[in-house]
Amino acid sequence: MSAEKGVINEITLTKLKYPVLRFSRGMMFAAKNADDITNCSKVALKKGFFSGQILVDSTGKVMLVKQAKKLHGVGPFWGYSFFLNQRIKVNLELEEQTRMSIEEVRGRVLGVLRQGQEWKASNDYEDLVALVECAGSISEIAKVITDAYF
C-alpha cells in the first residue's frame, strides 16, 4: 500500500461525523475520534480484528475496512507494555458503502446489545436498550452507545 493511500484514508477518517460505531465479528465498539479507530494492540491486528469491520458515522455513512497494516508503535517504549503486547497505529484501506438508514443502524445495534454478554452485564442494560429504541437519529444512537462504551 502506498503512503499516498494512507494519507487518503487518514483524511477520510477525519471527515467522518463522530461518534462512529464500529461493528466487527458480532461485537460493537464506539469511537470518539480517528485515533480510537486506528489505534489497537498488535495482537488484535494479528487476529484479524479489522477484517471486514464496518464503520458507521453519525450521519449513516458506512465504510468497510478492506485491510489494515501496522504503521508504528504508539506511546512510550514504542508502544510496548510490561505484558509484551504493543499498542500500534494502523493504516486502513477503506471502501465507502451504501449509507445505512436509522432503522438499519438501530437493528444492528440492538442485535449486538441483545447477543453480547458484555453489554448485558451492564447495570443500565435495559435503559440502554430503551434509549436506542427511542432514539430519533443515528447521531442519538451513536451518542448513547458512546456514552455507555466510555
N, C-alpha and C positions, 0 to 999 in steps of 0.2 A: 504494500500500500504506500503510495507516495505521500510525502509530507504535505503536499497541497491538498490531498483528500482529507487529511487530518484537520487542516485549517477549516475546510468547508464544513466538516461535521461539528467542530467547535462553535462555529458561527451558527449552525443550525440549532444546536442546544441552547445557545443564548437567546435565540428568537422564540423559543417555546414560552408559553404563558404558564408560569409556576403558581401553585404547586403542580407537579406532574405525578401521575400514578404509573407505576411500573408493574407489569404482570409477567411472571416467569414461573413455569413449572407448577402451576396451581397456587402460587403464592402472590402476594401483593405487597409492594413497598412504596413509600412516598418519597418524593424528592423536592426539597425547597429551592434547589439551585442546580446548576450543571455539575458542580463538584459532587453532589450527592449521587448523581448518575454515573460519573466516570471514575470515582474512587471505590476501590474494593480490596479484598485480600487476594494475594497471589493464588491461594488455594481455590477461592471462588472462581477465578478466571480459568484455572486448570480443569475444574469440574464442570465447566460449561454454563456458568451462571447467566451469561449474556446471550447464549444461544437461543435465538427465537424470541428474545424478550420484546415485549410490546410497551412502548411509551405512549401515554395519553395525556396531553396537556389540558389545562383548564378550559380550553375552548372546544375540545374534542378532536384536535389534530392528533393523528396517530403516526408514530414512527416505529418501524420494525428494525431491530438490531440484527444485521446480517452477519457481522463479525466483530470481534473485539481483540485488540492486540495491546500488550503491555508497552507503555511509554517509559515510565521510570517510577522509582520508589517515591513515597510521599511521607514527609516527616523526618524527624531526627534519625540518624543511622540508616539513611536511605530507605526508611520505612520498616526496617526490621524490628521486631519486638523480642522480648526475652523468650517467647514461645516459638521462635524461629519462623513465624509467619511474617509476611511482608505486606504492608499497605502499599498499593500501587495506583497509579493513574493509567487509565486505558484510553485508547483511541477507538471510537466506534464507527463502523461502517453502517450508515443508516439508510433506510429506504422509506420514503413517505408512502403512507397507505391511505385508504379512504377514511374520511372523518367518521367518528362514532357519534351517534345521537345520545341524548341524555338517557334514554331508556336502555341503550346498549351498554353504556358505562355503568348505569345503576345495576343492571342484570349481572354484569361481570363482577362488580364489587360485592354485591350481595352473595353471589355464588362462592366467592373466596371467603367471605365472612362466615358463611354457614358451614363451609367444609373445613376451614382452618382452625385447628385446635388452639393455636397461639392466640387467635382473635377471641375465641370463645372463653379463654381463660381470663380475659379482662373483666374487671368488676363492673364496668359500664357497657358490657356487650349488648344488652337489649336496647339501651339508649342509643348506642352507635348504629345499630340496625335501623331503629326508628328514624334517626336523623337522615340516614342515607335514603330511606324510603320516602321521606317527606321533602327532600332537597328539591329546589326548583331549578337548579342549573348544574352543569358539570363542575363549574367552579366551586359551588357549595359542597358537592360530594367530595371533591379533591381536598377542600379545606377541612372537612370533617375527618377524613381519613388521615390527613397530615397531622392534625392536632392529636389524634389518637396514637399515631405512629411515633411521634416525637415526644 
